């Protein structure tokens, strides 16, 4: 009975969602407004600072031939411009490539920061429980905000390129008149759903990985067995390596789909 009670207590305390939930950290007063800063908002700010520092440092590198960090960043930028954006944006590539670069590096930085157990590291140093960390891209509101930016940029670009009436009229492909209402409804619905799919794809992938890692580590506390602990740690290492790949993959997919959506709205065939 004592063993069952002990296991029940551990299961009650073990929450795989704890590493991914949004937790308020502090409140900032601006005029008459109270802004509650969560751990995910904090990580967004950290990602912004990290990018500013890294990109500034890389840009300060001198010489005609890029080396080190500058070479790495330039290689990624050239690949995104020539292999991802240019095939769909064509002559408009240079107009939108800044956004594609920004969204890729921002999502990648958030994903990579999420893999660093900052709250655990601070706990080991200070001995105090804290929430300064967490996967910001596992928050649907943050991924939704980035998807909304792509959504508005896509349709505003299309309207500026073709004009409002022509853009709205061109949402549906040329089809027989009797099926046009259905096709037009489906095309409009698809355009509205696209930001939702962008947000959910990134959110779900990052959420699932962190929950799985938390669950595997929780098995060690539940069973307290060397065999289970060894197997759990081995799987955690494997999943962590897979998460590293997913971090890059999801940033790439978001940038690729953003390019496709913008390209489809501004091309003359739209």
One Martini backbone bead per residue (centre of mass of N, CA, C, O) as a GRO file, in nm:
protein
  270
    1UNK     BB    1   0.057   0.063  -0.020
    2UNK     BB    2   0.298   0.255   0.000
    3UNK     BB    3   0.387   0.221  -0.297
    4UNK     BB    4   0.124   0.318  -0.423
    5UNK     BB    5   0.120   0.593  -0.285
    6UNK     BB    6   0.391   0.691  -0.399
    7UNK     BB    7   0.317   0.669  -0.700
    8UNK     BB    8   0.069   0.856  -0.686
    9UNK     BB    9   0.228   1.107  -0.598
   10UNK     BB   10   0.415   1.124  -0.846
   11UNK     BB   11   0.191   1.140  -1.063
   12UNK     BB   12   0.064   1.401  -0.950
   13UNK     BB   13   0.337   1.573  -0.988
   14UNK     BB   14   0.353   1.476  -1.276
   15UNK     BB   15   0.398   1.716  -1.553
   16UNK     BB   16   0.451   1.731  -1.892
   17UNK     BB   17   0.347   2.043  -1.925
   18UNK     BB   18   0.538   2.222  -1.752
   19UNK     BB   19   0.769   2.300  -1.974
   20UNK     BB   20   0.527   2.457  -2.173
   21UNK     BB   21   0.404   2.651  -1.998
   22UNK     BB   22   0.268   2.955  -1.915
   23UNK     BB   23   0.448   3.187  -1.697
   24UNK     BB   24   0.442   3.427  -1.478
   25UNK     BB   25   0.690   3.667  -1.371
   26UNK     BB   26   0.604   3.977  -1.434
   27UNK     BB   27   0.526   4.331  -1.390
   28UNK     BB   28   0.445   4.605  -1.609
   29UNK     BB   29   0.425   4.957  -1.582
   30UNK     BB   30   0.228   5.156  -1.826
   31UNK     BB   31   0.091   5.377  -1.689
   32UNK     BB   32  -0.231   5.218  -1.685
   33UNK     BB   33  -0.071   4.960  -1.755
   34UNK     BB   34  -0.060   4.593  -1.734
   35UNK     BB   35   0.225   4.388  -1.793
   36UNK     BB   36   0.248   4.046  -1.842
   37UNK     BB   37   0.534   3.851  -1.802
   38UNK     BB   38   0.638   3.573  -1.950
   39UNK     BB   39   0.847   3.321  -2.031
   40UNK     BB   40   0.794   3.347  -2.339
   41UNK     BB   41   0.842   3.650  -2.362
   42UNK     BB   42   1.128   3.637  -2.256
   43UNK     BB   43   1.241   3.453  -2.489
   44UNK     BB   44   1.183   3.653  -2.714
   45UNK     BB   45   1.377   3.869  -2.606
   46UNK     BB   46   1.629   3.692  -2.607
   47UNK     BB   47   1.629   3.630  -2.911
   48UNK     BB   48   1.663   3.922  -3.001
   49UNK     BB   49   1.935   3.972  -2.863
   50UNK     BB   50   2.094   3.741  -2.991
   51UNK     BB   51   2.059   3.837  -3.285
   52UNK     BB   52   2.185   4.117  -3.255
   53UNK     BB   53   2.462   4.016  -3.168
   54UNK     BB   54   2.533   3.812  -3.392
   55UNK     BB   55   2.481   3.991  -3.645
   56UNK     BB   56   2.672   4.218  -3.565
   57UNK     BB   57   2.928   4.047  -3.544
   58UNK     BB   58   2.919   3.936  -3.837
   59UNK     BB   59   2.914   4.222  -3.985
   60UNK     BB   60   3.211   4.309  -3.869
   61UNK     BB   61   3.338   4.141  -4.064
   62UNK     BB   62   3.619   4.126  -4.257
   63UNK     BB   63   3.639   4.095  -4.589
   64UNK     BB   64   3.573   3.925  -4.887
   65UNK     BB   65   3.608   3.660  -4.723
   66UNK     BB   66   3.420   3.465  -4.550
   67UNK     BB   67   3.421   3.379  -4.197
   68UNK     BB   68   3.282   3.169  -4.004
   69UNK     BB   69   3.000   3.309  -3.904
   70UNK     BB   70   2.960   3.469  -4.162
   71UNK     BB   71   2.964   3.227  -4.353
   72UNK     BB   72   2.721   3.078  -4.235
   73UNK     BB   73   2.505   3.302  -4.270
   74UNK     BB   74   2.547   3.352  -4.574
   75UNK     BB   75   2.477   3.067  -4.667
   76UNK     BB   76   2.187   3.068  -4.564
   77UNK     BB   77   2.091   3.323  -4.715
   78UNK     BB   78   2.151   3.224  -5.003
   79UNK     BB   79   1.973   2.975  -4.995
   80UNK     BB   80   1.702   3.119  -4.934
   81UNK     BB   81   1.710   3.302  -5.186
   82UNK     BB   82   1.772   3.085  -5.426
   83UNK     BB   83   1.596   2.812  -5.321
   84UNK     BB   84   1.327   2.947  -5.192
   85UNK     BB   85   1.241   3.236  -5.307
   86UNK     BB   86   1.304   3.274  -5.618
   87UNK     BB   87   1.115   3.050  -5.750
   88UNK     BB   88   0.846   3.228  -5.639
   89UNK     BB   89   0.936   3.551  -5.660
   90UNK     BB   90   1.162   3.636  -5.834
   91UNK     BB   91   1.184   3.976  -5.888
   92UNK     BB   92   1.072   3.997  -5.569
   93UNK     BB   93   1.286   3.892  -5.370
   94UNK     BB   94   1.428   4.153  -5.249
   95UNK     BB   95   1.164   4.259  -5.109
   96UNK     BB   96   1.119   3.973  -4.915
   97UNK     BB   97   1.385   3.849  -4.790
   98UNK     BB   98   1.394   3.986  -4.513
   99UNK     BB   99   1.156   3.829  -4.396
  100UNK     BB  100   1.259   3.542  -4.440
  101UNK     BB  101   1.510   3.569  -4.268
  102UNK     BB  102   1.379   3.659  -4.004
  103UNK     BB  103   1.184   3.417  -3.957
  104UNK     BB  104   1.397   3.199  -3.954
  105UNK     BB  105   1.595   3.300  -3.727
  106UNK     BB  106   1.384   3.337  -3.508
  107UNK     BB  107   1.276   3.047  -3.489
  108UNK     BB  108   1.547   2.907  -3.450
  109UNK     BB  109   1.624   3.050  -3.187
  110UNK     BB  110   1.381   2.958  -3.021
  111UNK     BB  111   1.430   2.652  -3.055
  112UNK     BB  112   1.719   2.645  -2.931
  113UNK     BB  113   1.654   2.775  -2.655
  114UNK     BB  114   1.449   2.546  -2.571
  115UNK     BB  115   1.698   2.330  -2.525
  116UNK     BB  116   1.770   2.508  -2.282
  117UNK     BB  117   1.788   2.455  -1.927
  118UNK     BB  118   1.767   2.736  -1.763
  119UNK     BB  119   1.603   2.676  -1.503
  120UNK     BB  120   1.797   2.449  -1.406
  121UNK     BB  121   2.057   2.616  -1.397
  122UNK     BB  122   1.955   2.826  -1.193
  123UNK     BB  123   1.890   2.621  -0.969
  124UNK     BB  124   2.185   2.516  -0.929
  125UNK     BB  125   2.292   2.803  -0.843
  126UNK     BB  126   2.047   2.912  -0.638
  127UNK     BB  127   1.806   2.701  -0.536
  128UNK     BB  128   1.571   2.824  -0.716
  129UNK     BB  129   1.271   2.835  -0.834
  130UNK     BB  130   1.197   2.869  -1.190
  131UNK     BB  131   1.087   3.031  -1.533
  132UNK     BB  132   1.357   3.094  -1.716
  133UNK     BB  133   1.194   2.956  -1.978
  134UNK     BB  134   1.116   2.789  -2.269
  135UNK     BB  135   0.896   2.714  -2.537
  136UNK     BB  136   0.769   2.955  -2.739
  137UNK     BB  137   0.680   2.763  -2.992
  138UNK     BB  138   0.464   2.617  -2.777
  139UNK     BB  139   0.294   2.881  -2.838
  140UNK     BB  140   0.012   2.967  -3.010
  141UNK     BB  141   0.037   3.281  -2.990
  142UNK     BB  142   0.317   3.308  -3.120
  143UNK     BB  143   0.272   3.150  -3.383
  144UNK     BB  144   0.020   3.314  -3.461
  145UNK     BB  145   0.160   3.588  -3.496
  146UNK     BB  146   0.351   3.500  -3.725
  147UNK     BB  147   0.123   3.405  -3.916
  148UNK     BB  148  -0.024   3.680  -3.932
  149UNK     BB  149   0.202   3.831  -4.073
  150UNK     BB  150   0.197   3.657  -4.328
  151UNK     BB  151  -0.097   3.705  -4.402
  152UNK     BB  152  -0.088   4.017  -4.439
  153UNK     BB  153   0.149   4.028  -4.636
  154UNK     BB  154   0.023   3.862  -4.859
  155UNK     BB  155  -0.243   4.038  -4.915
  156UNK     BB  156  -0.116   4.316  -4.940
  157UNK     BB  157   0.067   4.244  -5.178
  158UNK     BB  158  -0.162   4.162  -5.373
  159UNK     BB  159  -0.313   4.435  -5.368
  160UNK     BB  160  -0.073   4.614  -5.464
  161UNK     BB  161  -0.030   4.461  -5.735
  162UNK     BB  162  -0.360   4.438  -5.842
  163UNK     BB  163  -0.571   4.512  -5.660
  164UNK     BB  164  -0.855   4.448  -5.500
  165UNK     BB  165  -1.053   4.337  -5.718
  166UNK     BB  166  -0.853   4.158  -5.874
  167UNK     BB  167  -0.765   3.988  -5.634
  168UNK     BB  168  -1.044   3.873  -5.557
  169UNK     BB  169  -1.103   3.755  -5.846
  170UNK     BB  170  -0.823   3.566  -5.841
  171UNK     BB  171  -0.866   3.339  -5.626
  172UNK     BB  172  -0.997   3.191  -5.857
  173UNK     BB  173  -0.996   2.976  -6.091
  174UNK     BB  174  -1.067   2.881  -6.401
  175UNK     BB  175  -1.413   2.804  -6.427
  176UNK     BB  176  -1.706   2.707  -6.441
  177UNK     BB  177  -1.976   2.895  -6.347
  178UNK     BB  178  -2.137   2.667  -6.179
  179UNK     BB  179  -1.862   2.629  -5.977
  180UNK     BB  180  -1.757   2.901  -5.866
  181UNK     BB  181  -1.877   2.938  -5.576
  182UNK     BB  182  -1.733   2.693  -5.453
  183UNK     BB  183  -1.440   2.761  -5.528
  184UNK     BB  184  -1.430   3.040  -5.395
  185UNK     BB  185  -1.489   2.945  -5.110
  186UNK     BB  186  -1.242   2.753  -5.087
  187UNK     BB  187  -1.023   2.969  -5.138
  188UNK     BB  188  -1.094   3.155  -4.901
  189UNK     BB  189  -1.068   2.939  -4.683
  190UNK     BB  190  -0.772   2.872  -4.742
  191UNK     BB  191  -0.660   3.159  -4.682
  192UNK     BB  192  -0.761   3.152  -4.377
  193UNK     BB  193  -0.610   2.876  -4.289
  194UNK     BB  194  -0.305   2.912  -4.328
  195UNK     BB  195  -0.218   3.046  -4.055
  196UNK     BB  196  -0.316   2.806  -3.883
  197UNK     BB  197  -0.119   2.593  -4.000
  198UNK     BB  198   0.141   2.737  -3.930
  199UNK     BB  199   0.098   2.748  -3.623
  200UNK     BB  200   0.039   2.443  -3.561
  201UNK     BB  201   0.290   2.309  -3.674
  202UNK     BB  202   0.495   2.442  -3.484
  203UNK     BB  203   0.356   2.393  -3.212
  204UNK     BB  204   0.324   2.079  -3.221
  205UNK     BB  205   0.621   1.995  -3.257
  206UNK     BB  206   0.735   2.134  -3.000
  207UNK     BB  207   0.542   2.016  -2.790
  208UNK     BB  208   0.588   1.710  -2.830
  209UNK     BB  209   0.892   1.695  -2.765
  210UNK     BB  210   0.882   1.808  -2.467
  211UNK     BB  211   0.681   1.603  -2.354
  212UNK     BB  212   0.845   1.348  -2.411
  213UNK     BB  213   1.091   1.420  -2.240
  214UNK     BB  214   0.937   1.456  -1.971
  215UNK     BB  215   0.826   1.166  -1.962
  216UNK     BB  216   1.096   1.009  -1.965
  217UNK     BB  217   1.204   1.143  -1.702
  218UNK     BB  218   0.961   1.053  -1.522
  219UNK     BB  219   1.023   0.744  -1.517
  220UNK     BB  220   1.252   0.761  -1.312
  221UNK     BB  221   1.071   0.850  -1.067
  222UNK     BB  222   0.874   0.609  -1.072
  223UNK     BB  223   1.079   0.345  -1.078
  224UNK     BB  224   1.371   0.350  -0.974
  225UNK     BB  225   1.557   0.230  -1.221
  226UNK     BB  226   1.837   0.153  -1.395
  227UNK     BB  227   1.710   0.050  -1.655
  228UNK     BB  228   1.506   0.280  -1.701
  229UNK     BB  229   1.710   0.511  -1.686
  230UNK     BB  230   1.885   0.428  -1.926
  231UNK     BB  231   1.660   0.422  -2.138
  232UNK     BB  232   1.560   0.712  -2.100
  233UNK     BB  233   1.828   0.858  -2.163
  234UNK     BB  234   1.861   0.745  -2.447
  235UNK     BB  235   1.594   0.865  -2.559
  236UNK     BB  236   1.656   1.160  -2.490
  237UNK     BB  237   1.897   1.188  -2.675
  238UNK     BB  238   1.751   1.113  -2.936
  239UNK     BB  239   1.525   1.332  -2.917
  240UNK     BB  240   1.719   1.575  -2.905
  241UNK     BB  241   1.837   1.533  -3.186
  242UNK     BB  242   1.564   1.550  -3.327
  243UNK     BB  243   1.497   1.838  -3.223
  244UNK     BB  244   1.727   1.976  -3.372
  245UNK     BB  245   1.616   1.912  -3.651
  246UNK     BB  246   1.333   2.040  -3.609
  247UNK     BB  247   1.426   2.330  -3.562
  248UNK     BB  248   1.520   2.366  -3.858
  249UNK     BB  249   1.276   2.257  -4.017
  250UNK     BB  250   1.053   2.457  -3.912
  251UNK     BB  251   1.191   2.713  -4.010
  252UNK     BB  252   1.198   2.631  -4.308
  253UNK     BB  253   0.893   2.582  -4.354
  254UNK     BB  254   0.797   2.863  -4.281
  255UNK     BB  255   0.962   3.009  -4.501
  256UNK     BB  256   0.857   2.853  -4.746
  257UNK     BB  257   0.549   2.910  -4.712
  258UNK     BB  258   0.572   3.213  -4.714
  259UNK     BB  259   0.682   3.229  -5.002
  260UNK     BB  260   0.444   3.089  -5.141
  261UNK     BB  261   0.218   3.283  -5.052
  262UNK     BB  262   0.340   3.542  -5.167
  263UNK     BB  263   0.382   3.443  -5.457
  264UNK     BB  264   0.076   3.376  -5.517
  265UNK     BB  265  -0.019   3.690  -5.479
  266UNK     BB  266   0.196   3.833  -5.712
  267UNK     BB  267   0.143   3.679  -5.946
  268UNK     BB  268   0.008   3.687  -6.266
  269UNK     BB  269  -0.143   3.396  -6.226
  270UNK     BB  270  -0.342   3.460  -5.979
   0.00000   0.00000   0.00000
